[in-house]
Amino acid sequence: RRGEYQMKPTLWMGVSLEAADFTQALLRVDPEKRMTANEALQHPWLQATLPPIVRHVSASILEDLGNFAEETPLRRSFKRLMAISLDDGKLQEQREAFLVLDASHQGKILAPDLEEMLKQRLELDPDKAQDVTRALDIAGDNSVRFTDFLAATFPSTDLEDSLLQTTFRNGLKP
């Protein structure tokens, strides 16, 4: 209750100093002294143990995001319905790109971050980049959720009859 604990040497002898430091930093009772979630993600021990994440977003994914704003609202809505029905096994590239763009680690891409990426990598003018984020920001909170990102970036060539049927079945449920 008071946050007192002992790190018994017999239990911790095979644990690295960085791992022990990580654990101790998370167990501090005083929130002012405790490591934040973002600090934990950047801790050397955690960084060394995490699998490498591709820190690159392919040009094709960025182009898909840019093209999504050009589509009709009906087509964008239909793609969102399909995104909900997609098989997780086919989403690795999109998931990795989303994680790279989610710089705040909040489970969403902040619109200013995405706009900056689109301006830099695709050389979009600021108005066009803003149009893209508006088309993707369904919640109206100046961010892009994974489902909306997926709707824009999932290759339409991968659409299968079974996915279309599942989408229609899900869309027709009351």
C-alpha positions as CSV (number, residue, x, y, z in Angstrom):
1,R,0.0,0.0,0.0
2,R,2.9,2.4,0.7
3,G,4.7,1.3,-2.4
4,E,7.5,-0.4,-0.5
5,Y,9.1,-3.4,-2.1
6,Q,12.3,-5.3,-2.0
7,M,14.1,-6.5,-5.1
8,K,15.4,-9.8,-3.7
9,P,18.8,-10.5,-5.2
10,T,18.0,-14.2,-5.7
11,L,15.0,-13.3,-7.9
12,W,16.8,-10.5,-9.8
13,M,20.3,-12.0,-10.3
14,G,19.7,-13.0,-13.9
15,V,18.0,-9.6,-14.8
16,S,20.0,-6.9,-16.5
17,L,20.6,-3.6,-14.8
18,E,18.6,-1.8,-17.5
19,A,15.6,-4.2,-17.0
20,A,15.8,-3.6,-13.2
21,D,16.0,0.2,-13.8
22,F,12.9,0.0,-16.0
23,T,11.0,-2.0,-13.4
24,Q,12.0,0.4,-10.6
25,A,11.1,3.4,-12.6
26,L,7.6,2.1,-13.2
27,L,7.0,1.1,-9.6
28,R,7.6,4.5,-8.1
29,V,4.6,5.6,-6.0
30,D,4.9,9.3,-6.6
31,P,3.5,10.0,-10.1
32,E,5.9,13.0,-10.4
33,K,8.9,10.6,-10.1
34,R,7.3,7.7,-12.0
35,M,8.2,7.1,-15.6
36,T,5.5,8.1,-18.1
37,A,4.2,5.8,-20.8
38,N,6.1,7.7,-23.4
39,E,9.3,7.6,-21.3
40,A,8.8,3.9,-20.9
41,L,8.5,3.4,-24.6
42,Q,11.8,5.2,-25.1
43,H,13.6,3.4,-22.3
44,P,16.8,1.7,-23.6
45,W,15.8,-1.7,-22.2
46,L,12.4,-1.7,-23.9
47,Q,13.9,-0.4,-27.1
48,A,16.4,-3.2,-27.1
49,T,13.8,-5.9,-26.6
50,L,11.1,-4.6,-29.0
51,P,11.1,-6.1,-32.5
52,P,12.3,-3.6,-35.1
53,I,9.4,-1.5,-36.6
54,V,9.8,-0.3,-40.1
55,R,10.2,3.5,-39.7
56,H,9.3,4.1,-43.3
57,V,5.9,4.7,-44.8
58,S,5.8,3.7,-48.4
59,A,5.0,6.2,-51.1
60,S,2.1,4.1,-52.3
61,I,0.4,4.3,-48.9
62,L,0.8,8.1,-48.8
63,E,-0.5,8.3,-52.4
64,D,-3.5,6.1,-51.4
65,L,-4.2,8.6,-48.6
66,G,-4.0,11.5,-51.0
67,N,-6.3,9.8,-53.5
68,F,-8.9,9.0,-50.8
69,A,-9.9,12.6,-50.6
70,E,-10.7,12.6,-54.3
71,E,-13.2,9.8,-54.0
72,T,-16.9,10.4,-53.6
73,P,-18.3,10.4,-50.1
74,L,-20.3,7.3,-50.9
75,R,-17.2,5.4,-52.1
76,R,-15.3,6.5,-49.0
77,S,-18.2,5.3,-46.8
78,F,-18.3,2.0,-48.6
79,K,-14.5,1.6,-48.2
80,R,-14.9,2.2,-44.4
81,L,-17.5,-0.5,-44.2
82,M,-15.1,-2.9,-46.0
83,A,-12.2,-1.9,-43.7
84,I,-14.2,-3.2,-40.7
85,S,-14.5,-6.6,-42.4
86,L,-10.9,-7.1,-43.5
87,D,-8.9,-10.1,-42.5
88,D,-6.1,-9.1,-40.1
89,G,-3.6,-11.3,-41.9
90,K,-3.5,-8.9,-44.9
91,L,-2.9,-5.7,-43.0
92,Q,0.7,-5.9,-41.9
93,E,2.0,-3.1,-44.1
94,Q,-0.9,-0.8,-43.2
95,R,-0.5,-1.5,-39.5
96,E,3.2,-0.8,-39.6
97,A,2.7,2.5,-41.5
98,F,-0.1,3.5,-39.1
99,L,2.2,2.9,-36.1
100,V,4.9,5.0,-37.7
101,L,2.5,7.9,-38.4
102,D,1.0,7.6,-34.9
103,A,3.8,9.7,-33.4
104,S,1.8,10.5,-30.2
105,H,1.2,6.8,-29.5
106,Q,-2.5,7.5,-28.9
107,G,-3.9,5.0,-31.4
108,K,-4.6,7.8,-33.9
109,I,-2.7,9.9,-36.3
110,L,-2.9,13.6,-35.5
111,A,-4.0,15.6,-38.5
112,P,-1.0,18.1,-38.4
113,D,1.5,15.2,-38.4
114,L,-0.2,13.6,-41.4
115,E,-0.4,16.9,-43.2
116,E,3.3,17.5,-42.7
117,M,4.2,14.0,-44.0
118,L,2.0,14.5,-47.1
119,K,3.5,17.9,-47.8
120,Q,7.1,16.6,-47.4
121,R,6.9,13.3,-49.1
122,L,4.3,13.9,-51.7
123,E,4.9,17.6,-52.1
124,L,1.2,18.3,-51.7
125,D,0.3,21.9,-51.2
126,P,-1.0,22.8,-47.7
127,D,-4.7,23.0,-48.8
128,K,-4.6,19.6,-50.5
129,A,-3.0,18.0,-47.5
130,Q,-5.7,19.5,-45.3
131,D,-8.4,18.2,-47.6
132,V,-6.9,14.7,-47.2
133,T,-7.0,14.9,-43.4
134,R,-10.5,16.3,-43.5
135,A,-11.7,13.3,-45.6
136,L,-10.1,10.9,-43.2
137,D,-11.2,12.6,-40.0
138,I,-14.6,11.1,-39.5
139,A,-14.7,11.7,-35.8
140,G,-14.1,15.4,-36.3
141,D,-11.4,15.5,-33.7
142,N,-8.5,16.5,-36.0
143,S,-7.1,12.9,-36.1
144,V,-7.3,9.7,-38.2
145,R,-8.4,6.4,-36.7
146,F,-7.0,3.1,-37.9
147,T,-10.2,2.0,-39.7
148,D,-10.3,5.2,-41.7
149,F,-6.6,4.9,-42.5
150,L,-7.2,1.3,-43.6
151,A,-10.2,2.3,-45.8
152,A,-7.9,4.7,-47.6
153,T,-4.9,2.5,-47.9
154,F,-6.1,-1.0,-48.5
155,P,-5.5,-1.9,-52.1
156,S,-8.7,-2.2,-54.0
157,T,-7.1,-5.0,-56.1
158,D,-7.2,-7.2,-53.0
159,L,-11.0,-7.0,-52.8
160,E,-12.5,-10.4,-52.9
161,D,-16.0,-11.5,-53.5
162,S,-16.1,-12.9,-49.9
163,L,-15.1,-9.5,-48.5
164,L,-17.8,-7.8,-50.5
165,Q,-20.4,-10.3,-49.3
166,T,-19.3,-9.9,-45.7
167,T,-19.4,-6.2,-46.0
168,F,-22.9,-6.2,-47.3
169,R,-24.0,-8.7,-44.7
170,N,-22.5,-6.5,-41.9
171,G,-24.0,-3.4,-43.4
172,L,-27.5,-4.9,-43.6
173,K,-27.6,-5.9,-39.9
174,P,-29.9,-3.8,-37.8
